[in-house]
Amino acid sequence: MRLAAFLPHVGVYGGVRRFIELGNAWTAMGHDVTLYHPGGEPPGWLPFAGRTARLEAAAGGVSDIAWCGDSGTFAAFRAHHAATHVYYCVLERDPGLPAAIADRAVRLAANSAPLRRQVASRSGRPVLDGIGGIRVDRFRPDPSVRAAAPLRVLVNGRRSRPKKGTDLILAALRSLAGSTPEFETVLFDSAAPGSSDDPRPGARLPARARYVLGPSQEELVRLYQSSHVFVAAERKAGWCNTALEALACGAALACTRSGTTDFAHHGENALVIPVRHPFFIARAVRRLLVEAALRERLQQAGPPSAAAWSWERLAARLLDQVAARA
C-alpha cells in the first residue's frame, strides 16, 4: 500500500519517533511510505527507510492511508488525496483533536488505553487501537554494562517541559540523602549545551548528579542498560516512551500512571507512584534503592513484559484495523 504520514518536523520527540518507527516497520512489510513535513529532510537522529518530502508536495500525492497526529499539518493531511485519513492522537489535550472529531470522514486512533477511552467519549466514534511502540531489538538488557556500585538512577532531564516532572523527581532524590545506599543520578536530554532549552541552568541537582546532553541512540541505550533505576513522573502523557525503553533495557521502573498504564503493573514489573508529588516519588525510589531483592526482581520482569509492545506488532495491528473497517 501507499502510506503517508504528516509531521511538524523530524526532531527528537516521542510523537515524531512514533511515525518514523511505524514508517520503518511498514516499509519492512513491503509498503511504500512517505513522510511529509515542512522541511522535507530525513531525520538526522534516527534512520528512516521510507521517503521524506516537503509538506507542499503532499498536495500532488495519492495514498491508500494518510496518518496525522499534529494540528499544524492537519490542513495538508486533509488536502492530500487518500482513500482513508486517520488522525492518531498521541497526547492528552491534543490541539488537533477537535478538528479531527469535527471531520466525520477522518478516522480516529490513540496510543494508549486511557487516551482511547477519552477520545471515544469525546467523539462518540470508534477509536483504533494504536497502543504500543518499542524497538525490542535495540532496547534490550546488557548486564555487563551495569556496575555493581554505585547504584545509578536515570531520569529524563527535559526541564523545559514541566509535564515531564523532572524537577519533582530531583526534589524527591534530594530528600533521599543519607537514607539509602550511595547512588548517582544521570539526567539526559536532547537539547544542545548552551541552547535556550539547555536544562542545566537552575537545576537543583542532588549529590553525585550529572547531565548527558544530546546522546545518540546508541548512547541512550547504554544509559538505560547501565542504570539500576529509572524514574518517570509525567502528567497528561499519551505514551511514555522513555519508561518503556528503560523497562525493556532491564532498569527497575518507578513511574506515575500517565502514559504507562498499558505496560507498567504495580509490584509485577514496576512500582507505580500513586500521587505525582516528591514525597510519593521518593518513597518509591527509596524502596528500589534499599530493597535489592525487589529491584532485581523488577529488573528481570521488565524486558519480557516490554516485548508485546513492539513497533512491528503495532504496525500490523493498525493496518489490520483500517482494513477491517473499510
C-alpha positions in Angstrom: 0.0 0.0 0.0 0.9 3.7 -0.3 1.1 5.2 3.1 1.6 8.9 4.0 2.5 10.4 7.4 2.3 14.1 8.3 4.6 15.6 10.9 5.5 19.1 12.1 9.3 18.3 12.0 11.6 15.3 12.4 13.3 16.4 15.7 13.9 14.3 18.8 10.4 14.0 20.2 8.4 10.9 21.1 5.5 11.7 18.8 7.9 12.1 15.9 9.6 8.8 16.8 6.2 7.1 16.6 5.7 7.9 13.0 9.3 7.2 12.0 9.4 3.8 13.6 6.0 2.9 12.2 7.2 4.0 8.8 10.2 1.8 9.1 8.0 -1.2 10.2 5.6 -0.6 7.3 8.5 -0.3 4.8 9.9 -3.6 6.1 6.4 -5.1 5.4 6.7 -4.0 1.8 4.6 -0.9 1.8 5.5 2.5 0.2 5.8 5.1 2.9 6.3 8.9 2.5 6.8 11.2 5.5 5.7 14.8 4.8 6.9 17.7 6.9 7.7 21.4 6.3 11.5 20.9 5.9 11.3 17.7 3.9 14.7 16.5 5.0 15.2 13.0 6.5 15.6 12.7 10.3 19.2 13.0 11.4 18.9 11.2 14.7 17.0 8.0 13.7 17.3 6.1 10.4 14.2 6.2 8.2 13.7 3.6 5.5 10.9 5.4 3.7 10.9 8.6 1.7 10.6 12.2 3.1 9.2 15.2 1.2 8.3 18.8 1.8 4.8 19.4 3.1 3.6 21.2 0.0 4.4 18.1 -2.1 1.6 16.2 -0.4 -1.0 18.1 -2.5 0.2 16.2 -5.6 0.4 12.8 -4.0 -2.1 9.9 -3.7 -2.1 7.4 -0.8 -4.2 4.5 0.4 -3.9 5.6 4.0 -2.8 9.0 5.3 -1.8 9.4 9.0 -1.6 12.6 11.0 -1.0 13.4 14.7 -0.4 17.2 14.6 -2.6 20.2 14.3 -0.1 22.2 12.3 -0.2 19.8 9.4 -3.8 18.8 9.6 -4.9 21.0 6.7 -2.3 19.5 4.4 -3.2 16.0 5.6 -6.9 16.6 4.7 -6.0 18.1 1.3 -3.9 15.0 0.5 -5.7 12.5 -1.7 -6.1 9.3 0.3 -8.7 6.5 0.4 -8.5 6.7 4.3 -7.5 9.5 6.6 -6.6 8.6 10.2 -5.9 11.1 12.9 -3.6 9.5 15.5 -4.0 11.2 18.9 -0.8 10.8 20.9 -1.2 13.2 23.9 -3.9 14.5 26.2 -5.5 17.8 25.2 -4.2 17.3 21.7 -4.8 20.7 19.9 -5.6 18.9 16.6 -8.2 16.5 18.0 -11.2 18.9 17.9 -10.8 19.4 14.1 -10.4 15.6 13.6 -13.5 14.9 15.6 -15.5 17.5 13.7 -14.5 15.9 10.4 -16.6 12.8 10.2 -14.6 11.5 7.3 -11.5 11.2 9.4 -11.0 8.0 11.4 -9.5 8.3 14.9 -6.7 6.3 16.7 -5.0 6.7 20.0 -1.7 5.5 21.5 -2.9 4.3 25.0 -6.0 2.7 26.6 -6.9 5.8 28.7 -6.5 8.1 25.6 -8.6 5.7 23.5 -11.4 6.0 26.1 -11.1 9.8 26.3 -11.2 10.2 22.5 -14.1 7.7 22.2 -16.1 9.6 24.9 -15.5 13.0 23.2 -16.2 11.8 19.7 -18.8 9.2 20.1 -17.0 7.2 17.5 -14.8 4.0 17.4 -11.1 4.7 18.1 -8.4 2.4 16.5 -6.1 0.7 18.9 -2.7 2.4 18.4 -1.2 1.3 21.7 2.4 0.4 21.8 5.8 1.2 20.4 9.3 -0.2 21.3 12.3 -1.4 19.3 13.0 -4.6 21.3 16.0 -5.4 19.0 17.6 -2.1 20.2 16.3 -1.6 23.7 17.3 -4.8 25.5 19.3 -5.7 28.6 23.1 -5.9 28.8 24.0 -6.6 32.4 27.7 -6.3 31.6 27.5 -2.5 31.4 25.7 -2.1 34.8 28.2 -1.7 37.6 27.6 -3.2 41.0 28.1 0.2 42.7 27.2 2.9 42.9 23.6 2.5 42.1 22.6 4.6 39.1 19.2 6.4 38.9 18.3 7.6 35.4 15.9 10.5 34.7 14.5 12.2 31.6 16.0 15.6 32.2 13.8 17.8 29.9 13.0 20.6 32.3 11.7 22.8 29.5 8.5 20.7 29.6 7.1 20.7 33.2 4.8 17.9 32.4 7.8 15.6 32.3 8.1 16.1 36.1 11.9 16.4 36.1 12.1 19.0 38.9 9.6 16.9 41.0 12.0 13.9 40.7 15.0 16.0 41.6 13.3 17.2 44.7 12.5 13.6 45.6 16.1 12.5 45.0 17.5 15.3 47.1 15.3 14.2 50.0 16.9 10.7 50.0 20.3 12.0 51.1 21.7 9.7 53.7 18.8 7.3 53.8 19.7 4.9 51.0 22.8 3.2 49.6 25.0 5.6 47.7 23.6 6.4 44.3 24.4 8.7 41.3 21.8 10.5 39.3 22.1 10.8 35.5 19.8 13.0 33.5 19.5 13.1 29.7 18.0 15.5 27.2 18.3 16.1 23.5 18.9 19.9 24.0 22.3 21.3 22.8 24.6 22.7 25.5 24.2 26.4 25.8 20.9 26.5 23.8 17.8 28.2 25.1 16.5 24.7 26.0 19.6 23.7 28.0 18.1 22.1 31.1 21.1 22.6 33.4 20.8 26.3 34.4 18.7 26.5 37.6 18.5 22.7 38.1 18.7 21.8 41.7 20.6 18.5 41.5 21.1 16.0 44.2 24.7 15.0 45.2 26.6 12.9 42.6 24.4 14.1 39.6 25.3 14.9 36.0 23.6 15.6 32.7 24.2 13.9 29.4 23.0 16.2 26.6 22.3 15.1 23.0 23.1 11.4 23.4 23.0 9.3 20.2 20.5 6.4 20.1 23.4 4.0 20.9 24.4 6.2 23.9 20.9 6.4 25.1 20.5 2.6 25.1 23.7 2.3 27.1 22.4 4.8 29.7 19.3 2.6 30.1 21.3 -0.6 30.3 23.8 0.8 32.8 21.1 2.1 35.2 19.6 0.3 38.1 16.5 2.5 38.4 14.5 4.7 36.0 12.1 7.3 37.3 9.2 8.8 35.3 6.8 11.4 36.7 4.8 12.5 33.7 1.4 14.0 33.5 -1.0 14.3 30.5 1.2 11.9 28.5 -0.3 9.6 25.8 2.5 7.1 25.8 5.7 7.4 27.9 8.4 6.2 25.5 11.3 6.6 28.0 9.6 4.5 30.7 9.0 1.6 28.3 12.5 1.8 26.9 14.0 1.7 30.4 11.8 -1.3 31.2 12.9 -3.1 28.1 16.6 -2.5 29.0 16.2 -4.0 32.5 16.1 -0.9 34.7 13.8 -1.1 37.7 10.9 1.3 36.9 9.2 3.7 39.2 6.5 5.8 37.3 3.3 7.7 37.6 0.3 6.3 35.8 0.4 8.9 33.0 1.4 7.2 29.7 2.3 3.9 31.5 -0.9 2.1 32.4 -0.8 -0.3 29.5 2.6 -1.7 30.3 3.5 -0.8 34.0 1.9 -3.1 36.6 2.5 -2.3 40.2 4.5 -4.9 42.0 4.8 -7.1 38.9 7.2 -5.2 36.6 7.3 -1.7 38.1 6.4 0.5 41.1 3.5 2.7 40.1 3.6 6.0 42.0 0.0 6.8 43.2 0.4 10.6 43.6 2.6 12.9 41.4 4.4 14.5 44.4 8.0 14.4 45.6 7.0 12.5 48.8 5.5 9.6 46.9 8.2 9.6 44.2 10.9 9.5 46.9 9.1 6.7 48.7 9.1 4.5 45.5 12.7 5.3 44.6 13.9 4.6 48.2 12.3 1.1 48.0 14.1 0.4 44.8 17.4 1.6 46.2 17.1 -0.1 49.6 15.4 -3.4 48.7 17.8 -5.2 46.4 15.6 -8.2 46.0 12.7 -6.1 44.8 14.9 -4.1 42.5 16.4 -7.2 40.9 13.0 -8.9 40.5 11.6 -5.9 38.7 14.8 -5.7 36.5 14.2 -9.3 35.5 10.4 -8.9 34.9 10.7 -5.7 32.7 12.2 -6.9 29.4 9.8 -9.8 28.8 6.8 -7.6 29.5 8.0 -5.0 27.0 8.2 -7.4 24.1 4.4 -7.3 23.5 4.6 -3.6 22.5 6.9 -3.8 19.5 6.6 -1.4 16.6 6.2 -4.4 14.2 3.2 -5.7 16.1 1.6 -2.2 16.3 2.2 -1.5 12.6 0.4 -4.7 11.6 -2.4 -4.2 14.0 -3.1 -0.7 12.8 -3.3 -1.7 9.2 -5.5 -4.7 10.0 -7.9 -2.4 11.9 -8.1 0.0 9.0 -8.8 -2.8 6.5 -11.4 -4.4 8.8 -13.4 -1.1 9.0 -13.0 -0.2 5.3 
